[in-house]
């Protein structure tokens, strides 16, 4: 029994050491400067505030980040997982404050929609109420997300809160950053990703298939059994359907080998932004998959530069 506890203790220590090494070697934002953890912005959700490393402003400009995870998994701490560490650290050194909120995920057969979107609006309403307390510049706020988080960021930037009976606010976003986010839910549902997953699930026992069925988790029902309801759902939760001339300047970054959210999503969004005359910047990473898998070092460095430059270019004096 003693040997068992020793072996498990050593194993746990090795895991913790590996995590610490990863964060330190990749300069995780959580280890840089001051961070306020798990601040409740509503009864069920919290946010983390990554304070500026250098106080260059009386009131710090703000970047709000929403994590990815297919609306099923993921945590607000994902901001430390190396994909954007360079940009986040650069911005905090330049006097920016970064806020990472949590949001509702699919659970126990219940769709995360529309609660995940309401959570985003509630986080922004909290920011409006507490901006002075944390010395934040509410005239310089941008919104940023990756994957599912980019979808939520787009919904929050494009759609009116009353569309989801969400908290209203007066904050105007200076910019939006969309990193491989789905702007059209119909394209995502009928795209190759869910077809591939569906073909695999059809080979599994019915009980297992139901537990792993991503579309059922997101819709909260079987979309194949109610196509009218499913179409209404996809229309309601497609950010591109809410695009108007009032949308903020937008940065889009996407890999052209993305097998989860095909790059066509971003190309279509870019076309709509151009049609409406909305300033936008588009960067396509060659042979890069979702989550920047297969990205080369130079490409990863470029991402950090694109992000930090875009944010600072849209600071309103």
HELIX and SHEET records of a PDB file:
HELIX    1   1 UNK A    2  UNK A   25  1                                  24    
HELIX    2   2 UNK A   29  UNK A   31  5                                   3    
HELIX    3   3 UNK A   76  UNK A   80  5                                   5    
HELIX    4   4 UNK A   85  UNK A   93  1                                   9    
HELIX    5   5 UNK A  115  UNK A  130  1                                  16    
HELIX    6   6 UNK A  148  UNK A  158  1                                  11    
HELIX    7   7 UNK A  161  UNK A  164  5                                   4    
HELIX    8   8 UNK A  185  UNK A  189  1                                   5    
HELIX    9   9 UNK A  192  UNK A  201  1                                  10    
HELIX   10  10 UNK A  206  UNK A  212  1                                   7    
HELIX   11  11 UNK A  214  UNK A  219  1                                   6    
HELIX   12  12 UNK A  227  UNK A  236  1                                  10    
HELIX   13  13 UNK A  239  UNK A  242  5                                   4    
HELIX   14  14 UNK A  264  UNK A  276  1                                  13    
HELIX   15  15 UNK A  290  UNK A  292  5                                   3    
HELIX   16  16 UNK A  297  UNK A  313  1                                  17    
SHEET    1   A 8 UNK A  35  UNK A  42  0                                        
SHEET    2   A 8 UNK A  45  UNK A  50 -1                                        
SHEET    3   A 8 UNK A  97  UNK A 101 -1                                        
SHEET    4   A 8 UNK A  60  UNK A  66  1                                        
SHEET    5   A 8 UNK A 136  UNK A 146  1                                        
SHEET    6   A 8 UNK A 173  UNK A 179  1                                        
SHEET    7   A 8 UNK A 249  UNK A 255  1                                        
SHEET    8   A 8 UNK A 280  UNK A 285  1                                        
END                                                                             
